């Protein structure tokens, strides 16, 4: 009930105290909501091996431990098992798969997080179990996390980006419009976030990254995506000359993860280029 009054309150606060409005906006932006797994996710979850990292964060493993490992990086307010259709396609190609839950997501502990803390948590968990993925698949913000991960560790040649924001400013502009944040408070919030993450929003955007060099990135986006506009895909296409770009129609932002033909296409792409 109170959520619907937040934009009005923030809009008023933006005028009277832009700094307080920026702090509140950043705090709200850093608090993902958690959602229950659906029936298909639960079935797959129960088939896997549960892993608790030394950090307390959780993941699920499927497949032969001796097989090449595919790492799944979910989006904001999501969880590893939302890749359930893609996971089954990868298992059919004899891969081992890990569905990781970022801080404050899925079964992992925490209530607040942001892109840098998610990325550093991922690095910590990879190192704690000596995990060396043969490929990464990121959906939505998970794709942006893979982009930031590139600044810290060496990544494999196969990277798959699904419905990923390629310019992080697009995400913030949508958020600012939703909560009616004033221009002054917007700048203050971004300044605070830049200081918190030690990166500017432009420097962590895929469109400005050289991650595509010497790699085989597969970039997938639906023309009808209402959350991350299709223009993010077409703009990246101009900047990543060696990327393989695959557009879909009618799948939107979330249903794209549940499309069986697309899941088979992704698994086959990884198999072909391994």
C-alpha positions, 0 to 999 in steps of 0.5 A: 500500500505504501509503495504507491506513495513512494514516488510522490514522497521522493518527488517532494523530497527531491525539491526540499532536500535533494541529498536526502532524496538521493540517499533514499533513492539509492537505498531503495535501488539497493534492496531487491525483492525476493520471490518464490520458485515456481513449480518447474524451478522447484523440480529442477532445484530438487534434482541438483546438489546444493552448495553453500559457500564459505560466504554463506551464499548459495548455489545449485549444481547439476550434471557430471562434476567432471564435465565442463562447467557453465556458470549462470548469472541471474538478473536483479530480483531473480535467482539461479533456477530461473534458468531452468529451461536453459539448464536442462538444455545444457545438461542434454549437451553433457555440461555441468551447470551452476546456478548461483544466487547473488547477495540478497537474492534467492537463497543467499543471505542479505537484504541490500546489494548493488552491482559491485558487491554482487560482482565481488561476491561472485569473485569470492565464491568462485575462488573459495571453491576453485571454480573455473567455468568454461562459459558464462551466461548472464540474463539482464543485470547478470550480463552487466555483472559479467561485464564488470567481472571482466575488469577483475578476473580472466574470463573464458572465451564463451560468454552469453548475454541475454536481455542485458542492459548495454548502457547502464544509464538506461536502467537508471533513467527508467528508475528515475522516471518511476520514482520521480527523482529530480535532476539534481537528486539524480546526479547526487545519487549517481555520484554516491553510487560511483563512489560506492562502486569505485566505477562510473556507470559509463565505465561498467556499461557493456557498450564501452567494454572491450570484453568482446575482444578475443572472445566469442560473445553471443548476444540475445535480445527480444524485439518486444522487451519492455524492460531493457529496450531493443535499442540496447542490442542494436547499439551494441551491435555497432560496437562489438564487431565479432559478436554473434547477435541473435534477435527474437520476437514475442518473448519479452524480457523474462519469457525469453528464458523459458523458450525451449528452441532458444535454450537449445540454440544457446547450448548448441552455440556453446558446444560448437565453440567450446 
